[in-house]
């Protein structure tokens, strides 16, 4: 489907800045592109994707020039999907990378560019977008399968039993795929590697959710643990129905959900959620949030300690020491992060996130203790 154009004065086709953003998101499956309306001319405008600034010059059904501070394949693919034909060349001008489309005379244009001796001038082969997308996803798909096959073999050597191996690997796989499904829901279609305990990773070893806004990133991060809670509920249902595997499914997913939600900043889903919340609070609210969180989790420590006290006082002491370290981690991060001029999260909204977060932690531990005993 071609770009959304409007016919202006003199019969000239105009691709307005708001239509460019809408087309890139809907047709190009690339959200979060921002076009600056103040730079919009009859056939050009500038925009930004994340930290990458770009400038386009365009003539409807003829040509398109896309210049970027940093080369972005998703941006190129999105524009190609919108205009309906593929770019034919790429070159550098200083620190700027430019990609060109020419629907009618790409060979003549490439010859003219080669005479001007642009740096790194490269001819791009035209390829069907569908087959190109499939080819781009094959390697990450095969690598992800090999990683999970290796993980399965390692657990099988450890357990010497296929039942706990399949349950554990399947639970980890569902956790990672849940993150990926949220990415797909928000329009991210680039190939990603599904890595156990890490989640989706791009070919550039970057977090694919980095261009999402904070609320969407929280949903993305919470998707994995929520999938484990769903499996935990399935395990409990099987347990009540008399199925012996329900017990293993429940406490395996309880452990995975609990570990992934630990509020160690910069690590795991829980730590990253806390960091996103911290980023949008003032310093005083962060300190209040961290004290409240660790106070609630202190009750959780006592619950665990009461369960294992008769077995090992050493484990109980290590558990309490661990949560003291978590508290120091939260406090230091609260002071270190730069406070925003205008906080985007209210403390009440943050408190609701905290309550849900804590309930999830409690649920995972309680079900683990009930099923395990």
Secondary structure, 3 states (H helix, E strand, C coil): CCCCCEECHHHCEECCHHHHHHHHHHCCCCCCEEECHHHCCCCEEEEEECCEEEEEEEECCCEEEEEECCCCHHHHHHHHHHHCCCCCEEEEECCEEEEEEECCCHHHHHHHHHHCCCEEEEECCCCCHHHHHHHHHHHHHHHHHHHHHHHHHHHHHHHCCHHHHHHHHHHHHHHHHHHHHHHHHCCCCCCEEEECCCEEEECCCCCCCCCCCHHHHHHHHHHHHHHHHHHHHHHHHHHHCCCCHHHHHHHHHHHHHHHHCCCCCCCHHHHHHHHHHHHCCCHHHHHHHHHHHHHHHHHHHHHHHHHHCCCCHHHHHHHHHHHHHHHHHHHHHHHHCCCCCCCCCCHHHHHHHHHHHHHHHHHHHHHHHHHHC
